[in-house]
Amino acid sequence: MTTAPPRRSPLRGWQFRRVITAEFISSVGTQMTTLALPWFVLTTSGSPARMGLVFVIQILPVPLLSMPAGLLVARWGARRVTIVGDVVNAVLLAAVPTLYLADMLPFWALLVIVALVGSVASAYLSAQRMLLAEAIGPDEGAVTAGNALFETATSSARLVGPAVAGFLIAQFGALNVLWIDAATFALSAALMTGLPRRETVPEKLSANNMAEGVRYLLRDPVLRTMSLAALGYGTLMPVVLLALPVMAKARYGEDPHVAGLLLAAWGGGTALGTVIVARLARRISPTRFAAYGGVGAAVMLWLLPWDQPAATVGLVVAASCMFLPAVTAPAVALLTLRPPEHLRPHVLPVFGAAVFLASPIAYAVAGFLFEHLAVGTVLVAVAVGATLCALVLLNLAGRGAEAD
């Protein structure tokens, strides 16, 4: 009697590796532009207000268009939307240095270009997650691990991109960095073109489908709870991020090196957490994994408000960020796989839109709070909120088989 050969993990398949490679390449380019474009605006206009306006105009279309963009993903398919998004981004980013060199780039035209880049991102982000799920298959554990590795690629790009951009801007100027970002999107499109086509059932671009996706998310107790908890952490952690330079200024003698250390601890902890989640995701159910991550993050955040050496603050920040992927990766996996297939393109964008709305609101509220309250007081409130989110996740995990 012969035994069947062991099934190869989809995370080792060429389709998954191609998606991850394309994400890393395009994300490195995007992180380079995150530094190069504001630097270009600041040095050419001398206006910090204009630089800030570019950020706002680029991010604003994402929450506004995420849910309608889900209709486009459902009709075209994730592969096609991703390829078209890569090509359009390459053209838009290449247009900035081209028009500037031709003396045809007034500030309003730059705002139009960045608004279009943000509009493309509204569909591109959810399409990428669906493409990842298509490359992996229906295994929740594998999809959770795949999402964690996807976040590893993104987190690594956040570490590599700005450092490379700083060097290149000094050597060649900000405009030439935008050319490189355009090239990364073109390369990503080429990698995505090699993926197999997936037949999609033509679907009318109807608001009813989008509303049905919203209703499904609110009606399903597991998705509703996971989304609320993940959204809670997504609202609280920007407050922590903004607190880091405030702490460096108020507690550690306005030392910029301390601020840099704390921000590096944030990125390093997140990257380490995504690797750990990827290795353990197939052994632990998504709801239980999220509960573990939520509790760990909450415990670490309770250690943050108190006066202590900068080195231990860095360790606490790294540890709290290390636990967060254990919440977000299972949440995205369930949002991707749990709904019926025809509703998936309409469920995930709802969560994405909520997160993109919550982050700028959290930054604005945090700035106001730090103006009027001590940083430790604000961080205690963050720890209380994180504890409530952890209790919600523990309650969901306690339902056991019903939840999973």
Protein Blocks (a to p, Z undefined) as FASTA:
>chain_A
ZZddddddfklpmklmmmmmmmmmmmmmmmmmmmmmmmmmmmmnopaklmmmmmmmmmmm
mmmmmmmmmmmmmmnopklmmmmmmmmmmmmmmmmmmmmmnopacfklmmmmmmmmmmmm
mmmmmmmmmmmmmmnojcfklmmmmmmmmmmmmmmmmmmmmmmmmmmmmmnojklmmmmm
mmmmmmmmmmmmmpccdddddddddfklmmmmmmmmmmmmklmmmmmmmmmmmmmmmmmm
mmmmmmmmmmnoopaklmmmmmmmmmmmmmmmmmmmmmmmmmpcfklmmmmmmmmmmmmm
mmmmpgcdfklmmmmmmmmmmmmmmmmmmmmmmmmmmpcfklmmmmmmmmmmmmmmmmmm
mmmmmmmmmmmmcfklmmmmmmmmmmmmmmmmmmmmmnmmmmZZ
